[in-house]
Structures are given as structure tokens and as C-alpha cells.
Amino acid sequence: MNNDYPKISVIIPNYNYGEFLEEAILSVLNQSYNNIELLVIDGGSSDNSVDIIKKYQSNIFYWISEKDNGQTDAINKGLSKANGEYVCYLNSDDAYIGNAFDEIFKKANSRQADFIFGKVYVGKDLKNVTILGSNRNVFNLKNLLLFFYHTNYIIPSQSVLIKKSFLLKHDILYLKTNLKYCMDMDWYCRIWMHKPISFRYKGIHSFFRVHPKTKTKSQSDLMRYESIEIAMGYMPQLDTKDQLRFLKYLFLSKIMRKIYNHSIQQNFYLMFGLIKRIGITGIWDRRVLGIFKQSLTKILNQSNETRISA
């Protein structure tokens, strides 16, 4: 491999995820890319995590195991020690796909970029996956702020690499420690405000594992509330048209959350209320139309069941 390729610092924050940690570490160490430094920041785990780290410590640039203030604090500790031209972090229950960094940095445009991102595989394991990530090539604020609304707007943290010199230049190296769920969203918003050169790669080079302890699964409501709070803080940076777009999606989101918790008949009342509030053109959204389809299907099925029983 070309030694001119940039050095990458990969930070793995961990706390009591020993069942997944070894796979995460090996997904970095087994990369064919030969210009990586691995940092493992453990929060004082009480499981077998430290034993796993020690098993590979000869190939780990830096590691520590001590009590910290959570994931954000752990990532920041890693960022303070990182020497790479690019920095990234991988949650200890996730993994990189083989030859990930080779594939990314074979693209000439990526080596000029301050912010590199893409999509990820999502699933319980690599044998059963779907794809997560923004369908948009452009890195911009109006899409970042819709994190709460749909996965199509999410930039998965597992896919991101950021030029450290850019972060230092604009004094945005660290994530905000008061955030517990959407610190990456806030970080990307702050990065966007300094107009980075961005690059979205086409391949999929990382894996996001879904399991019962995943924050996106076990604490989804708290994540949503935090993402909306962050978005409201950055919304004034949008032009008037995009502010109205954001508010429309916020309203749709609130209506849909009510719909999911009501009966079919109540759903239709809510839907017609939605049309009355924002007009017929306002419902041409895949999620809203999907709810109409599901409700109509249930009504037809109930009608058929009634005829059969009669």
C-alpha cells in the first residue's frame, strides 16, 4: 500500500461490552491499510473487557481503563491522544468491514476532504443486515437537523472520518460532554458551520450492531428528545424556507407518534386533522403514506373477517 496514504486514528470507547469488543478490535487490526493507530478507551469495565484489551495490547497504540463520564468523555480522551491525520471512532459493539480504509482512500477526492462519510450495514450480525445512512451526497445542515425524523437523514458515526487539523483549526476537536445520545449529530453541525470539504463514499465499510442494550433501541425516546433539542438550537442557521421545512417535519413526527399509539379509527381522525392543518400536499411523505396504507389494509382485513364470520 502507498505509504503516502494518511494516518488514521481509530478510537474505540468501551464499557462492559466484552462480548463484542474483540470483534471490534480485530476489525481494525486486520485491515490491510498499514497506517492506523488504534486507541481503546475503557471506562473501568467489570467484565472481561480489560483481558481482551491486554490480549492485543502490543498492537494497540494507546489504551486505558478507568472510570469516566460515559461514551462522550471516553471519545474525547481518545481524541486528545490521537496523532492521525484523520480521526474516527468505532463503538465497541460495531465493526469495520475488511479493507475499509483502503477502499476509502483509493479515491483521490477523499484525500482532499475534511469530512468523509457514507452508509453502514445494520443488523444483529453481518449475516443479516440492512443499510443505514443518508441517501444524499451533500453534507448540509438542513438534512442533519432531521436526524429525529427518519434514518434516511442520519450520518452513521461508524462511517465518518474527520481531518484532525480541520477540527483543531476551528476549535471543535471535542464532542460536547453534556450530550449523551446525539453528540455526533451536534459535532457534525458544528463542523458544517465551518464549511468543510466533504466526501461521501459509495461503498459500505462498517457495521452497526443492533442488540437489546443498544442506545438507539433501549433509549430511543431520550435520543429523539435530545436530537430535537439540538436541532432547535441550530435551526436559526437555516434560511426561512428550510426552517419551515424543518417545522413541517417536526409536526409530522409528532402526529405520527400519536398515530402509532391509537386505534385505526382514531388514526383516520388524526390523518384528516393533519390534512386540514397542512393541506393535501403536505402528506406526500413516505412515512405518512405508509401509515395510510397500513390503516387501510387493517380496515379491509377486518371487513373481510366480518364477512367470513357472518
NUGU-227754 format. One record per residue (C-alpha): residue in one letter; chain; x, y, z; residue number from 1. Coordinates in steps of 0.02 Angstrom, whole numbers. Layout:
BEGIN
REC aa ch      u      v      w   i
REC  A  A      X      Y      Z NUM
...
END
This chain:
BEGIN
REC aa ch      u      v      w   i
REC  M  A      0      0      0   1
REC  N  A     55    177    -36   2
REC  N  A    137    248    121   3
REC  D  A     78    421     70   4
REC  Y  A    -96    373    124   5
REC  P  A   -148    472    279   6
REC  K  A   -128    405    455   7
REC  I  A   -294    360    536   8
REC  S  A   -328    361    722   9
REC  V  A   -469    241    768  10
REC  I  A   -542    265    942  11
REC  I  A   -644    125   1021  12
REC  P  A   -740    181   1178  13
REC  N  A   -796     34   1284  14
REC  Y  A   -887     -7   1444  15
REC  N  A   -936   -186   1486  16
REC  Y  A   -956   -238   1304  17
REC  G  A   -830   -379   1315  18
REC  E  A   -943   -493   1214  19
REC  F  A   -918   -382   1062  20
REC  L  A   -753   -293   1096  21
REC  E  A   -636   -422   1021  22
REC  E  A   -727   -418    855  23
REC  A  A   -716   -228    853  24
REC  I  A   -529   -229    891  25
REC  L  A   -492   -362    761  26
REC  S  A   -593   -268    630  27
REC  V  A   -464   -129    649  28
REC  L  A   -307   -234    670  29
REC  N  A   -349   -345    521  30
REC  Q  A   -365   -200    400  31
REC  S  A   -242   -210    254  32
REC  Y  A   -217    -22    271  33
REC  N  A    -49     -6    360  34
REC  N  A    -59    171    428  35
REC  I  A   -179    153    575  36
REC  E  A   -160    185    760  37
REC  L  A   -288    106    874  38
REC  L  A   -340    183   1039  39
REC  V  A   -454     88   1160  40
REC  I  A   -533    192   1299  41
REC  D  A   -616     82   1429  42
REC  G  A   -725    155   1566  43
REC  G  A   -669     36   1703  44
REC  S  A   -764   -117   1644  45
REC  S  A   -805   -256   1766  46
REC  D  A   -823   -391   1633  47
REC  N  A   -685   -471   1527  48
REC  S  A   -651   -313   1425  49
REC  V  A   -480   -275   1501  50
REC  D  A   -422   -454   1471  51
REC  I  A   -469   -436   1289  52
REC  I  A   -377   -269   1276  53
REC  K  A   -220   -343   1355  54
REC  K  A   -227   -488   1232  55
REC  Y  A   -199   -364   1089  56
REC  Q  A   -105   -226   1180  57
REC  S  A     55   -250   1079  58
REC  N  A    -44   -190    927  59
REC  I  A   -138    -52   1017  60
REC  F  A    -59    120   1011  61
REC  Y  A   -142    179   1172  62
REC  W  A   -265    107   1296  63
REC  I  A   -330    148   1468  64
REC  S  A   -459     76   1586  65
REC  E  A   -528    196   1715  66
REC  K  A   -694    265   1771  67
REC  D  A   -757    403   1656  68
REC  N  A   -913    505   1625  69
REC  G  A   -982    399   1485  70
REC  Q  A   -958    372   1300  71
REC  T  A   -932    554   1254  72
REC  D  A   -797    576   1385  73
REC  A  A   -711    417   1325  74
REC  I  A   -709    475   1144  75
REC  N  A   -639    644   1197  76
REC  K  A   -498    557   1292  77
REC  G  A   -455    463   1134  78
REC  L  A   -460    621   1029  79
REC  S  A   -337    705   1148  80
REC  K  A   -211    563   1118  81
REC  A  A   -239    537    932  82
REC  N  A    -97    577    811  83
REC  G  A   -180    533    646  84
REC  E  A   -216    650    503  85
REC  Y  A   -393    581    513  86
REC  V  A   -486    533    671  87
REC  C  A   -637    421    691  88
REC  Y  A   -722    319    824  89
REC  L  A   -799    146    822  90
REC  N  A   -918     90    958  91
REC  S  A   -857    -70   1039  92
REC  D  A  -1011   -168    982  93
REC  D  A   -983   -119    800  94
REC  A  A   -852   -165    670  95
REC  Y  A   -764   -114    510  96
REC  I  A   -779   -219    353  97
REC  G  A   -617   -290    280  98
REC  N  A   -511   -168    177  99
REC  A  A   -623    -23    229 100
REC  F  A   -489    111    234 101
REC  D  A   -403     50     76 102
REC  E  A   -567     70    -16 103
REC  I  A   -600    243     54 104
REC  F  A   -428    316     22 105
REC  K  A   -405    243   -151 106
REC  K  A   -524    382   -202 107
REC  A  A   -421    537   -238 108
REC  N  A   -562    655   -187 109
REC  S  A   -571    579    -15 110
REC  R  A   -391    628     23 111
REC  Q  A   -435    811     -2 112
REC  A  A   -586    803    112 113
REC  D  A   -606    869    289 114
REC  F  A   -761    764    321 115
REC  I  A   -784    589    248 116
REC  F  A   -945    490    270 117
REC  G  A  -1052    351    198 118
REC  K  A  -1177    216    242 119
REC  V  A  -1165     66    358 120
REC  Y  A  -1234   -109    370 121
REC  V  A  -1357   -132    514 122
REC  G  A  -1409   -295    597 123
REC  K  A  -1383   -420    737 124
REC  D  A  -1233   -489    643 125
REC  L  A  -1153   -473    473 126
REC  K  A  -1257   -617    402 127
REC  N  A  -1421   -522    421 128
REC  V  A  -1406   -338    378 129
REC  T  A  -1497   -190    306 130
REC  I  A  -1419    -25    254 131
REC  L  A  -1424    137    355 132
REC  G  A  -1369    311    307 133
REC  S  A  -1409    468    212 134
REC  N  A  -1454    448     28 135
REC  R  A  -1390    624     -2 136
REC  N  A  -1217    659    -69 137
REC  V  A  -1216    834      3 138
REC  F  A  -1164    864    183 139
REC  N  A  -1277   1004    243 140
REC  L  A  -1365   1069    397 141
REC  K  A  -1545   1055    337 142
REC  N  A  -1527    866    324 143
REC  L  A  -1425    846    483 144
REC  L  A  -1565    927    584 145
REC  L  A  -1691    795    526 146
REC  F  A  -1597    659    622 147
REC  F  A  -1752    638    732 148
REC  Y  A  -1870    610    585 149
REC  H  A  -1803    467    480 150
REC  T  A  -1649    358    463 151
REC  N  A  -1626    425    285 152
REC  Y  A  -1558    584    364 153
REC  I  A  -1435    502    483 154
REC  I  A  -1247    507    453 155
REC  P  A  -1190    350    546 156
REC  S  A  -1042    387    660 157
REC  Q  A   -963    220    609 158
REC  S  A   -944    285    432 159
REC  V  A   -860    452    473 160
REC  L  A   -678    507    465 161
REC  I  A   -630    687    502 162
REC  K  A   -469    781    469 163
REC  K  A   -395    824    639 164
REC  S  A   -309    983    578 165
REC  F  A   -480   1050    525 166
REC  L  A   -552   1015    697 167
REC  L  A   -404   1098    784 168
REC  K  A   -408   1249    669 169
REC  H  A   -589   1285    715 170
REC  D  A   -576   1232    897 171
REC  I  A   -704   1092    877 172
REC  L  A   -597    940    915 173
REC  Y  A   -706    878   1058 174
REC  L  A   -885    820   1075 175
REC  K  A   -998    908   1199 176
REC  T  A   -994    811   1362 177
REC  N  A  -1170    865   1414 178
REC  L  A  -1242    763   1270 179
REC  K  A  -1271    576   1295 180
REC  Y  A  -1358    515   1137 181
REC  C  A  -1336    633    990 182
REC  M  A  -1164    706   1023 183
REC  D  A  -1111    654    848 184
REC  M  A  -1256    749    769 185
REC  D  A  -1208    906    865 186
REC  W  A  -1024    882    817 187
REC  Y  A  -1068    868    633 188
REC  C  A  -1174   1026    645 189
REC  R  A  -1028   1122    719 190
REC  I  A   -914   1052    585 191
REC  W  A  -1036   1103    448 192
REC  M  A  -1037   1283    509 193
REC  H  A   -853   1297    461 194
REC  K  A   -886   1240    281 195
REC  P  A   -777   1084    269 196
REC  I  A   -734    997    106 197
REC  S  A   -841    840    117 198
REC  F  A   -837    673     27 199
REC  R  A   -969    536     28 200
REC  Y  A   -902    368    -24 201
REC  K  A  -1013    242   -113 202
REC  G  A   -958     78    -36 203
REC  I  A  -1012     15    135 204
REC  H  A   -864    -11    251 205
REC  S  A   -933    -26    428 206
REC  F  A  -1063   -119    528 207
REC  F  A  -1183    -55    661 208
REC  R  A  -1243   -193    776 209
REC  V  A  -1420   -191    845 210
REC  H  A  -1449   -282   1009 211
REC  P  A  -1556   -256   1166 212
REC  K  A  -1427   -143   1251 213
REC  T  A  -1402    -28   1100 214
REC  K  A  -1446    151   1147 215
REC  T  A  -1545    176    987 216
REC  K  A  -1655     31   1040 217
REC  S  A  -1665     42   1230 218
REC  Q  A  -1667    232   1245 219
REC  S  A  -1745    288   1081 220
REC  D  A  -1862    417   1160 221
REC  L  A  -1719    502   1253 222
REC  M  A  -1617    504   1093 223
REC  R  A  -1761    582    998 224
REC  Y  A  -1788    719   1128 225
REC  E  A  -1603    762   1129 226
REC  S  A  -1593    767    939 227
REC  I  A  -1741    887    930 228
REC  E  A  -1665    998   1065 229
REC  I  A  -1502   1006    968 230
REC  A  A  -1594   1039    805 231
REC  M  A  -1692   1184    880 232
REC  G  A  -1529   1265    930 233
REC  Y  A  -1458   1259    753 234
REC  M  A  -1621   1295    660 235
REC  P  A  -1591   1485    657 236
REC  Q  A  -1441   1449    543 237
REC  L  A  -1561   1390    407 238
REC  D  A  -1645   1505    281 239
REC  T  A  -1831   1537    301 240
REC  K  A  -1883   1403    176 241
REC  D  A  -1782   1268    263 242
REC  Q  A  -1842   1324    435 243
REC  L  A  -2021   1298    377 244
REC  R  A  -1972   1129    306 245
REC  F  A  -1897   1079    473 246
REC  L  A  -2052   1135    569 247
REC  K  A  -2163   1038    449 248
REC  Y  A  -2066    877    482 249
REC  L  A  -2069    909    669 250
REC  F  A  -2258    925    661 251
REC  L  A  -2273    768    554 252
REC  S  A  -2164    674    676 253
REC  K  A  -2274    722    825 254
REC  I  A  -2432    670    732 255
REC  M  A  -2356    504    681 256
REC  R  A  -2305    464    859 257
REC  K  A  -2486    489    911 258
REC  I  A  -2546    382    767 259
REC  Y  A  -2437    235    813 260
REC  N  A  -2519    231    985 261
REC  H  A  -2701    242    933 262
REC  S  A  -2835    133    857 263
REC  I  A  -2868    128    669 264
REC  Q  A  -3022    239    685 265
REC  Q  A  -2926    367    787 266
REC  N  A  -2785    359    659 267
REC  F  A  -2902    418    522 268
REC  Y  A  -2966    562    628 269
REC  L  A  -2785    613    659 270
REC  M  A  -2744    597    474 271
REC  F  A  -2888    706    420 272
REC  G  A  -2837    831    554 273
REC  L  A  -2663    829    479 274
REC  I  A  -2731    865    305 275
REC  K  A  -2836   1007    373 276
REC  R  A  -2685   1083    460 277
REC  I  A  -2555   1073    322 278
REC  G  A  -2653   1037    163 279
REC  I  A  -2658    885     50 280
REC  T  A  -2486    920    -24 281
REC  G  A  -2411    909    150 282
REC  I  A  -2444    723    169 283
REC  W  A  -2340    665     21 284
REC  D  A  -2212    590    134 285
REC  R  A  -2167    405    128 286
REC  R  A  -2196    379    313 287
REC  V  A  -2366    465    314 288
REC  L  A  -2422    372    158 289
REC  G  A  -2359    210    236 290
REC  I  A  -2471    238    387 291
REC  F  A  -2621    270    272 292
REC  K  A  -2582    106    181 293
REC  Q  A  -2563      7    343 294
REC  S  A  -2725     77    415 295
REC  L  A  -2822     45    255 296
REC  T  A  -2755   -134    246 297
REC  K  A  -2809   -167    425 298
REC  I  A  -2984    -99    391 299
REC  L  A  -3002   -206    235 300
REC  N  A  -2941   -360    329 301
REC  Q  A  -3064   -326    471 302
REC  S  A  -3203   -303    344 303
REC  N  A  -3161   -470    261 304
REC  E  A  -3154   -558    430 305
REC  T  A  -3326   -488    473 306
REC  R  A  -3400   -553    308 307
REC  I  A  -3324   -725    334 308
REC  S  A  -3389   -740    512 309
REC  A  A  -3561   -683    455 310
END
